[in-house]
């Protein structure tokens, strides 16, 4: 999983949103809610874990649990 997956999920959500506007219905609304939720949760997880380097319990840096090794503050 990488940034391409993150961007692809966002693009798929935009396409589903467009299709919902064109062919509104209960099934399209459910599909849009599902894709928007999955894209949001995946993007949040990706940002927190890989971009920020947080939430890594098996980190080699045991002094600061769930934080990255290089602390810059």
C-alpha positions in Angstrom: 0.0 0.0 0.0 1.4 3.3 -1.0 0.5 6.9 -1.9 -0.9 5.6 -5.3 -3.6 3.6 -3.4 -4.4 6.7 -1.3 -4.8 8.9 -4.4 -6.7 6.2 -6.3 -9.3 5.9 -3.4 -9.8 9.6 -3.5 -10.3 9.6 -7.3 -12.7 6.6 -7.0 -14.7 8.6 -4.4 -15.0 11.5 -6.8 -16.2 9.3 -9.6 -18.8 7.7 -7.4 -19.9 11.1 -6.2 -20.4 12.2 -9.9 -22.3 9.0 -10.7 -24.5 9.5 -7.7 -25.4 13.0 -8.9 -26.2 11.6 -12.4 -28.1 8.5 -11.3 -29.3 9.2 -7.8 -30.8 6.3 -5.9 -30.5 4.4 -2.7 -27.9 2.0 -4.1 -25.7 4.8 -5.4 -26.0 6.6 -2.1 -24.9 3.5 -0.2 -22.0 3.0 -2.6 -20.9 6.6 -2.2 -21.1 6.4 1.6 -19.0 3.2 1.6 -16.3 4.5 -0.8 -16.1 7.9 1.1 -15.8 6.1 4.4 -13.1 3.7 3.2 -11.1 6.4 1.5 -11.3 8.6 4.6 -10.2 5.9 7.0 -7.4 4.7 4.7 -6.1 8.2 4.1 -6.1 9.0 7.8 -4.3 5.7 8.6 -1.8 6.2 5.9 -1.0 9.8 7.0 -0.7 9.0 10.7 1.4 5.8 10.2 3.5 6.4 7.1 3.7 10.2 6.6 4.0 11.1 10.3 5.7 7.9 11.4 3.4 7.4 14.4 1.5 4.4 15.8 4.3 1.9 15.3 4.3 -0.4 18.4 7.2 -2.5 17.1 9.5 0.4 16.8 13.1 -0.1 17.8 12.9 3.1 19.8 11.2 1.9 23.1 11.6 5.1 25.1 8.7 6.8 23.4 6.0 4.2 22.8 4.0 4.6 19.5 6.2 7.5 18.4 8.8 7.6 15.7 12.5 7.4 16.4 13.5 10.9 15.2 11.6 13.4 17.4 11.9 16.9 16.1 10.5 19.5 18.5 
